Amino acid sequence: MRNINVLCLGRWGEFIQGFPKGLPKLSKMSIYTAQKDFPRVQDLKALRQESNAAVIPYLPEYLVKLDLQCYPETKAPIWLSPGSLENLQKLHIRGGHLSALGRTHDGNDKWNVKIPRLNFLKKLRMDWRVLHDAFPHLIYLEKFKCPKMTFFPCDGTGVWFDREKLASQPLEELESTWSFLSKSSTSV
């Protein structure tokens, strides 16, 4: 099991207790939860090979892609912050009640994420300037059904991309359809 590089977690927190401590090759993770207590501290510690009760729970530090679905709280969990996900390149948040993205404790609130996908987030409040500043490596953004996210230069399908940065980026990294490369899409 230590060779797993993709992991999907559902509402059943007991599932992760059967895992061996740590998953060194885990690079992609999906978390689906409508429960307020999942993932729990012990679940996150199991993924990081940690047993110290004083350790703040974080997702595995080598995650490159995170897909979070139906998060029930308005405040971002401590593990959803730029400082705890320094290697994260792709962040997909779908549904739930999240009203703001996480911030670090040291004051650095800059994400390394290049590709955020934000869908069905009715309470997420942010304008384009704030998001663009928080994601300095941004090359592609997908925003759909997020009515409190304002002044975004997205096209009619909710897509924005930076043509200059995209030109220097291997296309395989986007893992997406290429319909957004049409001339009708917006860029800066």
Contact map, one row per residue, 1 for C-alpha under 8 A:
11110000000000000011001000000000000000000000000000000000000000000000000000000000000000000000000000000000000000000000000000000000000000000000000000000000000000000000000000000000000000000000
11110000000000000001011110000000000000000000000000000000000000000000000000000000000000000000000000000000000000000000000000000000000000000000000000000000000000000000000000000000000000000000
11111000000000000000001111000000000000000000000000000000000000000000000000000000000000000000000000000000000000000000000000000000000000000000000000000000000000000000000000000000000000000000
11111110000000000000001011000000000000000000000000000000000000000000000000000000000000000000000000000000000000000000000000000000000000000000000000000000000000000000000000000000000000000000
00111110000000000000001011110000000000000000000000000000000000000000000000000000000000000000000000000000000000000000000000000000000000000000000000000000000000000000000000000000000000000000
00011111000000000000000001111000000000000000000000000000000000000000000000000000000000000000000000000000000000000000000000000000000000000000000000000000000000000000000000000000000000000000
00011111100000000000000001011100000000000000000000000000000000000000000000000000000000000000000000000000000000000000000000000000000000000000000000000000000000000000000000000000000000000000
00000111110000000000000000001111000000000000000000000000000000000000000000000000000000000000000000000000000000000000000000000000000000000000000000000000000000000000000000000000000000000000
00000011111110000000000000001111000000000000000000000000000000000000000000000000000000000000000000000000000000000000000000000000000000000000000000000000000000000000000000000000000000000000
00000001111110000000000000000011100000000000000000000000000000000000000000000000000000000000000000000000000000000000000000000000000000000000000000000000000000000000000000000000000000000000
00000000111110000000000000000001111001000000000000000000000000000000000000000000000000000000000000000000000000000000000000000000000000000000000000000000000000000000000000000000000000000000
00000000111111100000000000000000000000000000000000000000000000000000000000000000000000000000000000000000000000000000000000000000000000000000000000000000000000000000000000000000000000000000
00000000111111111000000000000000000001110010000000000000000000000000000000000000000000000000000000000000000000000000000000000000000000000000000000000000000000000000000000000000000000000000
00000000000111111100000000000000000000000000000000000000000000000000000000000000000000000000000000000000000000000000000000000000000000000000000000000000000000000000000000000000000000000000
00000000000111111110000000000000000000000000000000000000000000000000000000000000000000000000000000000000000000000000000000000000000000000000000000000000000000000000000000000000000000000000
00000000000011111110000000000000000000000010010000000000000000000000000000000000000000000000000000000000000000000000000000000000000000000000000000000000000000000000000000000000000000000000
00000000000011111110000000000000000000000110010000000000000000000000000000000000000000000000000000000000000000000000000000000000000000000000000000000000000000000000000000000000000000000000
00000000000001111111000000000000000000000000000000000000000000000000000000000000000000000000000000000000000000000000000000000000000000000000000000000000000000000000000000000000000000000000
10000000000000111111110000000000000000000000010000000000000000000000000000000000000000000000000000000000000000000000000000000000000000000000000000000000000000000000000000000000000000000000
11000000000000000111111000000000000000000000010000000000000000000000000000000000000000000000000000000000000000000000000000000000000000000000000000000000000000000000000000000000000000000000
00000000000000000011111000000000000000000000011111000000000000000000000000000000000000000000000000000000000000000000000000000000000000000000000000000000000000000000000000000000000000000000
01000000000000000011111100000000000000000000011110000000000000000000000000000000000000000000000000000000000000000000000000000000000000000000000000000000000000000000000000000000000000000000
11111000000000000001111111000000000000000000001110000000000000000000000000000000000000000000000000000000000000000000000000000000000000000000000000000000000000000000000000000000000000000000
01100000000000000000011111000000000000000000000000000000000000000000000000000000000000000000000000000000000000000000000000000000000000000000000000000000000000000000000000000000000000000000
01111000000000000000001111100000000000000000000000000000000001000000000000000000000000000000000000000000000000000000000000000000000000000000000000000000000000000000000000000000000000000000
00111110000000000000001111111000000000000000000000000000000101100000000000000000000000000000000000000000000000000000000000000000000000000000000000000000000000000000000000000000000000000000
00001100000000000000000011111000000000000000000000000000000001111000000000000000000000000000000000000000000000000000000000000000000000000000000000000000000000000000000000000000000000000000
00001110000000000000000001111100000000000000000000000000000000111100000000000000000000000000000000000000000000000000000000000000000000000000000000000000000000000000000000000000000000000000
00000111100000000000000001111110000000000000000000000000000000101110000000000000000000000000000000000000000000000000000000000000000000000000000000000000000000000000000000000000000000000000
00000011100000000000000000011111000000000000000000000000000000000111100000000000000000000000000000000000000000000000000000000000000000000000000000000000000000000000000000000000000000000000
00000001110000000000000000001111100000000000000000000000000000000111100000000000000000000000000000000000000000000000000000000000000000000000000000000000000000000000000000000000000000000000
00000001111000000000000000000111110000000000000000000000000000000001111000000000000000000000000000000000000000000000000000000000000000000000000000000000000000000000000000000000000000000000
00000000011000000000000000000011111101100000000000000000000000000000111100000000000000000000000000000000000000000000000000000000000000000000000000000000000000000000000000000000000000000000
00000000001000000000000000000001111100000000000000000000000000000000011100000000000000000000000100000000000000000000000000000000000000000000000000000000000000000000000000000000000000000000
00000000001000000000000000000000111111000000000000000000000000000000001100000000000000000000000000000000000000000000000000000000000000000000000000000000000000000000000000000000000000000000
00000000000000000000000000000000111111000000000000000000000000000000001110000000000000000000000000000000000000000000000000000000000000000000000000000000000000000000000000000000000000000000
00000000000000000000000000000000001111110000000000000000000000000000000000000000000000000000000000000000000000000000000000000000000000000000000000000000000000000000000000000000000000000000
00000000001010000000000000000000101111110000000000000000000000000000000000000000000000000000000000000000000000000000000000000000000000000000000000000000000000000000000000000000000000000000
00000000000010000000000000000000100011111011000000000000000000000000000000000000000000000000000000000000000000000000000000000000000000000000000000000000000000000000000000000000000000000000
00000000000010000000000000000000000011111111000000000000000000000000000000000000000000000000000000000000000000000000000000000000000000000000000000000000000000000000000000000000000000000000
00000000000000000000000000000000000000111111100000000000100000000000000000000000000000000000000000000000000000000000000000000000000000000000000000000000000000000000000000000000000000000000
00000000000000001000000000000000000000011111110000000000000000000000000000000000000000000000000000000000000000000000000000000000000000000000000000000000000000000000000000000000000000000000
00000000000010011000000000000000000000111111111000000000000000000000000000000000000000000000000000000000000000000000000000000000000000000000000000000000000000000000000000000000000000000000
00000000000000000000000000000000000000111111111100000000111100000000000000000000000000000000000000000000000000000000000000000000000000000000000000000000000000000000000000000000000000000000
00000000000000000000000000000000000000001111111111100000110000000000000000000000000000000000000000000000000000000000000000000000000000000000000000000000000000000000000000000000000000000000
00000000000000011011110000000000000000000111111111100000000000000000000000000000000000000000000000000000000000000000000000000000000000000000000000000000000000000000000000000000000000000000
00000000000000000000111000000000000000000011111111000000001100000000000000000000000000000000000000000000000000000000000000000000000000000000000000000000000000000000000000000000000000000000
00000000000000000000111000000000000000000001111111000000011110000000000000000000000000000000000000000000000000000000000000000000000000000000000000000000000000000000000000000000000000000000
00000000000000000000111000000000000000000000111111100000000000000000000000000000000000000000000000000000000000000000000000000000000000000000000000000000000000000000000000000000000000000000
00000000000000000000100000000000000000000000111111110010000000000000000000000000000000000000000000000000000000000000000000000000000000000000000000000000000000000000000000000000000000000000
00000000000000000000000000000000000000000000110011111000000000000000000000000000000000000000000000000000000000000000000000000000000000000000000000000000000000000000000000000000000000000000
00000000000000000000000000000000000000000000000001111110000000000000000000000000000000000000000000000000000000000000000000000000000000000000000000000000000000000000000000000000000000000000
00000000000000000000000000000000000000000000000000111110000000000000000000000000000000000000000000000000000000000000000000000000000000000000000000000000000000000000000000000000000000000000
00000000000000000000000000000000000000000000000000011111000000000000000000000000000000000000000000000000000000000000000000000000000000000000000000000000000000000000000000000000000000000000
00000000000000000000000000000000000000000000000001011111100000000000000000000000000000000000000000000000000000000000000000000000000000000000000000000000000000000000000000000000000000000000
00000000000000000000000000000000000000000000000000000111110000000000000000000000000000000000000000000000000000000000000000000000000000000000000000000000000000000000000000000000000000000000
00000000000000000000000000000000000000001001100000000011111000000000000000000110000000000000000000000000000000000000000000000000000000000000000000000000000000000000000000000000000000000000
00000000000000000000000000000000000000000001100100000001111110000000000000000110000100000000000000000000000000000000000000000000000000000000000000000000000000000000000000000000000000000000
00000000000000000000000000000000000000000001001100000000111110100000000000000010000110000000000000000000000000000000000000000000000000000000000000000000000000000000000000000000000000000000
00000000000000000000000001000000000000000001001100000000011111100000000000000000000010000000000000000000000000000000000000000000000000000000000000000000000000000000000000000000000000000000
00000000000000000000000000000000000000000000000100000000011111100000000000000000000111100000000000000000000000000000000000000000000000000000000000000000000000000000000000000000000000000000
00000000000000000000000011100000000000000000000000000000000111110000000000000000000010110000000000000000000000000000000000000000000000000000000000000000000000000000000000000000000000000000
00000000000000000000000001111000000000000000000000000000001111111100000000000000000010110000000000000000000000000000000000000000000000000000000000000000000000000000000000000000000000000000
00000000000000000000000000110000000000000000000000000000000001111100000000000000000000111100000000000000000000000000000000000000000000000000000000000000000000000000000000000000000000000000
00000000000000000000000000111000000000000000000000000000000000111110000000000000000000011111000000000000000000000000000000000000000000000000000000000000000000000000000000000000000000000000
00000000000000000000000000011110000000000000000000000000000000111111000000000000000000010111000000000000000000000000000000000000000000000000000000000000000000000000000000000000000000000000
00000000000000000000000000001110000000000000000000000000000000001111100000000000000000000011110000000000000000000000000000000000000000000000000000000000000000000000000000000000000000000000
00000000000000000000000000000111000000000000000000000000000000000111111000000000000000000011110000000000000000000000000000000000000000000000000000000000000000000000000000000000000000000000
00000000000000000000000000000111100000000000000000000000000000000011111000000000000000000000111100000000000000000000000000000000000000000000000000000000000000000000000000000000000000000000
00000000000000000000000000000001110000000000000000000000000000000001111100000000000000000000011110000000000000000000000000000000000000000000000000000000000000000000000000000000000000000000
00000000000000000000000000000001111100000000000000000000000000000001111110000000000000000000001111000000000000000000000000000000000000000000000000000000000000000000000000000000000000000000
00000000000000000000000000000000111100000000000000000000000000000000011111000000000000000000000111000000000000000000000000000000000000000000000000000000000000000000000000000000000000000000
00000000000000000000000000000000000100000000000000000000000000000000001111110000000000000000000111000000000000000000000000000000000000000000000000000000000000000000000000000000000000000000
00000000000000000000000000000000000000000000000000000000000000000000000111110000000000000000000011110000000000000000000000100000000000000000000000000000000000000000000000000000000000000000
00000000000000000000000000000000000000000000000000000000000000000000000011111000000000000000000001111100000000000000000000000000000000000000000000000000000000000000000000000000000000000000
00000000000000000000000000000000000000000000000000000000000000000000000011111101100000000000000001111100000000000000000000000000000000000000000000000000000000000000000000000000000000000000
00000000000000000000000000000000000000000000000000000000000000000000000000111111100000000000000000000100000000000000000000000000000000000000000000000000000000000000000000000000000000000000
00000000000000000000000000000000000000000000000000000000110000000000000000011111100000000000000000000100000000000000000000000000000000000000000000000000000000000000000000000000000000000000
00000000000000000000000000000000000000000000000000000000111000000000000000001111100110000000000000000000000000000000000000000000000000000000000000000000000000000000000000000000000000000000
00000000000000000000000000000000000000000000000000000000000000000000000000011111110110000000000000001110000000000000000000000000000000000000000000000000000000000000000000000000000000000000
00000000000000000000000000000000000000000000000000000000000000000000000000011111111110000000000000001111000010100000000000000000000000000000000000000000000000000000000000000000000000000000
00000000000000000000000000000000000000000000000000000000000000000000000000000001111111000000000000000111000111110000000000000000000000000000000000000000000000000000000000000000000000000000
00000000000000000000000000000000000000000000000000000000000000000000000000000000111111000000000000000011100110100000000000000000000000000000000000000000000000000000000000000000000000000000
00000000000000000000000000000000000000000000000000000000011010000000000000000011111111000000000000000001000000000000000000000000000000000000000000000000000000000000000000000000000000000000
00000000000000000000000000000000000000000000000000000000001111100000000000000011111111110000000000000000000000000000000000000000000000000000000000000000000000000000000000000000000000000000
00000000000000000000000000000000000000000000000000000000000010000000000000000000011111110000000000000000000000110000000000000000000000000000000000000000000000000000000000000000000000000000
00000000000000000000000000000000000000000000000000000000000011110000000000000000000011111000000000000000000000011000000000000000000000000000000000000000000000000000000000000000000000000000
00000000000000000000000000000000000000000000000000000000000001111100000000000000000011111110000000000000000000011000000000000000000000000000000000000000000000000000000000000000000000000000
00000000000000000000000000000000000000000000000000000000000000011000000000000000000000111110000000000000000000011110000000000000000000000000000000000000000000000000000000000000000000000000
00000000000000000000000000000000000000000000000000000000000000011100000000000000000000011111000000000000000000001111100000000000000000000000000000000000000000000000000000000000000000000000
00000000000000000000000000000000000000000000000000000000000000001111000000000000000000011111100000000000000000001011100000000000000000000000000000000000000000000000000000000000000000000000
00000000000000000000000000000000000000000000000000000000000000001111000000000000000000000111110000000000000000000001111000000000000000000000000000000000000000000000000000000000000000000000
00000000000000000000000000000000000000000000000000000000000000000011100000000000000000000011111000000000000000000001111010000000000000000000000000000000000000000000000000000000000000000000
00000000000000000000000000000000000000000000000000000000000000000011110000000000000000000001111100000000000000000000011110000000000000000000000000000000000000000000000000000000000000000000
00000000000000000000000000000000000000000000000000000000000000000000111000000000000000000000111110000000000000000000001111000000000000000000000000000000000000000000000000000000000000000000
00000000000000000000000000000000010000000000000000000000000000000000111110000000000000000000011111000000000000000000000110000000000000000000000000000000000000000000000000000000000000000000
00000000000000000000000000000000000000000000000000000000000000000000011111000000000000000000001111100000000000000000000011110000000000000000000000000000000000000000000000000000000000000000
00000000000000000000000000000000000000000000000000000000000000000000001111110000000000000000000111111000000000000000000010110000000000000000000000000000000000000000000000000000000000000000
00000000000000000000000000000000000000000000000000000000000000000000000001110000000000000000000011111000000000000000000010111000000000000000000000000000000000000000000000000000000000000000
00000000000000000000000000000000000000000000000000000000000000000000000001110000000000000000000001111100000000000000000000011100000000000000000000000000000000000000000000000000000000000000
00000000000000000000000000000000000000000000000000000000000000000000000000110001100000000000000001111110000000000000000000000000000000000000000000000000000000000000000000000000000000000000
00000000000000000000000000000000000000000000000000000000000000000000000000111101110000000000000000011111000010000000000000000000000000000000000000000000000000000000000000000000000000000000
00000000000000000000000000000000000000000000000000000000000000000000000000000001111000000000000000001111101110000000000000000000000000000000000000000000000000000000000000000000000000000000
00000000000000000000000000000000000000000000000000000000000000000000000000000000111100000000000000000111111110000000000000000000000000000000000000000000000000000000000000000000000000000000
00000000000000000000000000000000000000000000000000000000000000000000000000000000001000000000000000000011111100000000000000000000000000000000000000000000000000000000000000000000000000000000
00000000000000000000000000000000000000000000000000000000000000000000000000000000000000000000000000000001111100000000000000000000000000000000000000000000000000000000000000000000000000000000
00000000000000000000000000000000000000000000000000000000000000000000000000000000000000000000000000000011111110000000000000000000000000000000000000000000000000000000000000000000000000000000
00000000000000000000000000000000000000000000000000000000000000000000000000000000011000000000000000000011111111000000000000000000000000000000000000000000000000000000000000000000000000000000
00000000000000000000000000000000000000000000000000000000000000000000000000000000111000000000000000000111001111100000000000000000000001000000000000000000000000000000000000000000000000000000
00000000000000000000000000000000000000000000000000000000000000000000000000000000010000000000000000000000000111110000000000000000000011110000000000000000000000000000000000000000000000000000
00000000000000000000000000000000000000000000000000000000000000000000000000000000111001000000000000000000000011111000000000000000000001111000000000000000000000000000000000000000000000000000
00000000000000000000000000000000000000000000000000000000000000000000000000000000010001111000000000000000000001111100000000000000000000111000000000000000000000000000000000000000000000000000
00000000000000000000000000000000000000000000000000000000000000000000000000000000000000111110000000000000000000111111000000000000000000101100000000000000000000000000000000000000000000000000
00000000000000000000000000000000000000000000000000000000000000000000000000000000000000001100000000000000000000011111000000000000000000101111000000000000000000000000000000000000000000000000
00000000000000000000000000000000000000000000000000000000000000000000000000000000000000001110000000000000000000001111100000000000000000000111110000000000000000000000000000000100000000000000
00000000000000000000000000000000000000000000000000000000000000000000000000000000000000000111100000000000000000001111110000000000000000000101110000000000000000000000000000000000000000000000
00000000000000000000000000000000000000000000000000000000000000000000000000000000000000000111100000000000000000000011111000000000000000000000111000000000000000000000000000000000000000000000
00000000000000000000000000000000000000000000000000000000000000000000000000000000000000000001110000000000000000000001111110000000000000000000111101000000000000000000000000000000000000000000
00000000000000000000000000000000000000000000000000000000000000000000000000000000000000000001111000000000000000000000111110000000000000000000011111000000000000000000000000000000000000000000
00000000000000000000000000000000000000000000000000000000000000000000000000000000000000000000011100000000000000000000011111000000000000000000000111000000000000000000000000000000000000000000
00000000000000000000000000000000000000000000000000000000000000000000000000000000000000000000111111100000000000000000011111110000000000000000000011100000000000000000000000000000000000000000
00000000000000000000000000000000000000000000000000000000000000000000000000000000000000000000001010000000000000000000000111110000000000000000000011110000000000000000000000000000000000000000
00000000000000000000000000000000000000000000000000000000000000000000000001000000000000000000000011100000000000000000000011111000000000000000000001110000000000000000000000000000000000000000
00000000000000000000000000000000000000000000000000000000000000000000000000000000000000000000000011110000000000000000000011111100000000000000000001011000000000000000000000000000000000000000
00000000000000000000000000000000000000000000000000000000000000000000000000000000000000000000000000110000000000000000000000111110000000000000000000011100000000000000000000000000000000000000
00000000000000000000000000000000000000000000000000000000000000000000000000000000000000000000000000010000000000000000000000011111011000000000000000011100000000000000000000000000000000000000
00000000000000000000000000000000000000000000000000000000000000000000000000000000000000000000000000000000000000000000000000001111111000000000000000001111000000000000000000000000000000000000
00000000000000000000000000000000000000000000000000000000000000000000000000000000000000000000000000000000000000000000000000000111111100000000000000001111100000000000000000000000000000000000
00000000000000000000000000000000000000000000000000000000000000000000000000000000000000000000000000000000000000000000000000000011111110000000000000000000000000000000000000000000000000000000
00000000000000000000000000000000000000000000000000000000000000000000000000000000000000000000000000000000000000000000000000000111111111000000000000000000000000000000000000000000000000000000
00000000000000000000000000000000000000000000000000000000000000000000000000000000000000000000000000000000000000000000000000000111111111100000000000000000000000000000000000000000000000000000
00000000000000000000000000000000000000000000000000000000000000000000000000000000000000000000000000000000000000000000000000000001111111110100000000000000000000000000000000000000000000000000
00000000000000000000000000000000000000000000000000000000000000000000000000000000000000000000000000000000000001000000000000000000111111110000000000000000000000000000000000000000000000000000
00000000000000000000000000000000000000000000000000000000000000000000000000000000000000000000000000000000000011100000000000000000011111110000000000000000000000000000000000000000000000000000
00000000000000000000000000000000000000000000000000000000000000000000000000000000000000000000000000000000000001111100000000000000001111111100000000000000000000000000000000000000000000000000
00000000000000000000000000000000000000000000000000000000000000000000000000000000000000000000000000000000000001110000000000000000000111111100000000000000000000000000000000000000000000000000
00000000000000000000000000000000000000000000000000000000000000000000000000000000000000000000000000000000000000111100000000000000000000111110000000000000000000000000000000000000000000000000
00000000000000000000000000000000000000000000000000000000000000000000000000000000000000000000000000000000000000001111000000000000000100111111100000000000000000001100000000000000000000000000
00000000000000000000000000000000000000000000000000000000000000000000000000000000000000000000000000000000000000000110000000000000000000001111100000000000000000001110110000000000000000000000
00000000000000000000000000000000000000000000000000000000000000000000000000000000000000000000000000000000000000000111000000000000000000000111110000000000000000111100010000000000000000000000
00000000000000000000000000000000000000000000000000000000000000000000000000000000000000000000000000000000000000000011110000000000000000000111111000000000000000111000000000000000000000000000
00000000000000000000000000000000000000000000000000000000000000000000000000000000000000000000000000000000000000000011111000000000000000000001111100000000000001110000000000000000000000000000
00000000000000000000000000000000000000000000000000000000000000000000000000000000000000000000000000000000000000000000111000000000000000000000111111000000010001100000000000000000000000000000
00000000000000000000000000000000000000000000000000000000000000000000000000000000000000000000000000000000000000000000011100000000000000000000011111000000000011000000000000000000000000000000
00000000000000000000000000000000000000000000000000000000000000000000000000000000000000000000000000000000000000000000001111000000000000000000001111100000000000000000000000000000000000000000
00000000000000000000000000000000000000000000000000000000000000000000000000000000000000000000000000000000000000000000011111110000000000000000001111111000000000000000000000000000000000000000
00000000000000000000000000000000000000000000000000000000000000000000000000000000000000000000000000000000000000000000000011100000000000000000000011111100000000000000000000000000000000000000
00000000000000000000000000000000000000000000000000000000000000000000000000000000000000000000000000000000000000000000000001111100000000000000000001111100000000000000000000000000000000000000
00000000000000000000000000000000000000000000000000000000000000000000000000000000000000000000000000000000000000000000000000011111000000000000000001111111000000000000000000000000000000000000
00000000000000000000000000000000000000000000000000000000000000000000000000000000000000000000000000000000000000000000000000001111000000000000000000111111000000000000000000000000000000000000
00000000000000000000000000000000000000000000000000000000000000000000000000000000000000000000000000000000000000000000000000000011000000000000000000001111100000000000000000000000000000000000
00000000000000000000000000000000000000000000000000000000000000000000000000000000000000000000000000000000000000000000000000000011000000000000000000001111110000000000000000000000000000000000
00000000000000000000000000000000000000000000000000000000000000000000000000000000000000000000000000000000000000000000000000000001000000000000000000000011111000010000000000000000000000000110
00000000000000000000000000000000000000000000000000000000000000000000000000000000000000000000000000000000000000000000000000000000000000000000001000000001111111110000000000000000000000001100
00000000000000000000000000000000000000000000000000000000000000000000000000000000000000000000000000000000000000000000000000000000000000000000000000000000111111110000000000000000000000011100
00000000000000000000000000000000000000000000000000000000000000000000000000000000000000000000000000000000000000000000000000000000000000000000000000000000011111100000000000000000000000000000
00000000000000000000000000000000000000000000000000000000000000000000000000000000000000000000000000000000000000000000000000000000000000000000000100000000011111100000000000000000000000000000
00000000000000000000000000000000000000000000000000000000000000000000000000000000000000000000000000000000000000000000000000000000000000000000011100000000011111110000000000000000000000000000
00000000000000000000000000000000000000000000000000000000000000000000000000000000000000000000000000000000000000000000000000000000000000000001111000000000011111111000000000000000000100001100
00000000000000000000000000000000000000000000000000000000000000000000000000000000000000000000000000000000000000000000000000000000000000000001110000000000111001111100000000000000000000001110
00000000000000000000000000000000000000000000000000000000000000000000000000000000000000000000000000000000000000000000000000000000000000000111100000000000000000111110010000000000000000001111
00000000000000000000000000000000000000000000000000000000000000000000000000000000000000000000000000000000000000000000000000000000000000000111000000000000000000011111110000000000000000000011
00000000000000000000000000000000000000000000000000000000000000000000000000000000000000000000000000000000000000000000000000000000000000000010000000000000000000001111111000000000000000000011
00000000000000000000000000000000000000000000000000000000000000000000000000000000000000000000000000000000000000000000000000000000000000000000000000000000000000000111111100000000000000000000
00000000000000000000000000000000000000000000000000000000000000000000000000000000000000000000000000000000000000000000000000000000000000000010000000000000000000000111111110000000000000000000
00000000000000000000000000000000000000000000000000000000000000000000000000000000000000000000000000000000000000000000000000000000000000000011000000000000000000001111111111100000000000000000
00000000000000000000000000000000000000000000000000000000000000000000000000000000000000000000000000000000000000000000000000000000000000000000000000000000000000000011111111000000000000000000
00000000000000000000000000000000000000000000000000000000000000000000000000000000000000000000000000000000000000000000000000000000000000000000000000000000000000000001111111000000000000000000
00000000000000000000000000000000000000000000000000000000000000000000000000000000000000000000000000000000000000000000000000000000000000000000000000000000000000000000111111101000000000000000
00000000000000000000000000000000000000000000000000000000000000000000000000000000000000000000000000000000000000000000000000000000000000000000000000000000000000000000011111111100000000000000
00000000000000000000000000000000000000000000000000000000000000000000000000000000000000000000000000000000000000000000000000000000000000000000000000000000000000000000010011111110000000000000
00000000000000000000000000000000000000000000000000000000000000000000000000000000000000000000000000000000000000000000000000000000000000000000000000000000000000000000000001111110000000000000
00000000000000000000000000000000000000000000000000000000000000000000000000000000000000000000000000000000000000000000000000000000000000000000000000000000000000000000000011111110000000000000
00000000000000000000000000000000000000000000000000000000000000000000000000000000000000000000000000000000000000000010000000000000000000000000000000000000000000000000000001111111000000000000
00000000000000000000000000000000000000000000000000000000000000000000000000000000000000000000000000000000000000000000000000000000000000000000000000000000000000000000000000111111100000000000
00000000000000000000000000000000000000000000000000000000000000000000000000000000000000000000000000000000000000000000000000000000000000000000000000000000000000000000000000000111110000000000
00000000000000000000000000000000000000000000000000000000000000000000000000000000000000000000000000000000000000000000000000000000000000000000000000000000000000000000000000000011111100000000
00000000000000000000000000000000000000000000000000000000000000000000000000000000000000000000000000000000000000000000000000000000000000000000000000000000000000000000000000000001111110000000
00000000000000000000000000000000000000000000000000000000000000000000000000000000000000000000000000000000000000000000000000000000000000000000000000000000000000000000000000000000111111000000
00000000000000000000000000000000000000000000000000000000000000000000000000000000000000000000000000000000000000000000000000000000000000000000000000000000000000100000000000000000111111001000
00000000000000000000000000000000000000000000000000000000000000000000000000000000000000000000000000000000000000000000000000000000000000000000000000000000000000000000000000000000011111101000
00000000000000000000000000000000000000000000000000000000000000000000000000000000000000000000000000000000000000000000000000000000000000000000000000000000000000000000000000000000001111111000
00000000000000000000000000000000000000000000000000000000000000000000000000000000000000000000000000000000000000000000000000000000000000000000000000000000000000000000000000000000000011111100
00000000000000000000000000000000000000000000000000000000000000000000000000000000000000000000000000000000000000000000000000000000000000000000000000000000001000000000000000000000000001111100
00000000000000000000000000000000000000000000000000000000000000000000000000000000000000000000000000000000000000000000000000000000000000000000000000000000011000111000000000000000000111111110
00000000000000000000000000000000000000000000000000000000000000000000000000000000000000000000000000000000000000000000000000000000000000000000000000000000111000111000000000000000000000111111
00000000000000000000000000000000000000000000000000000000000000000000000000000000000000000000000000000000000000000000000000000000000000000000000000000000100000011110000000000000000000001111
00000000000000000000000000000000000000000000000000000000000000000000000000000000000000000000000000000000000000000000000000000000000000000000000000000000000000001110000000000000000000000111
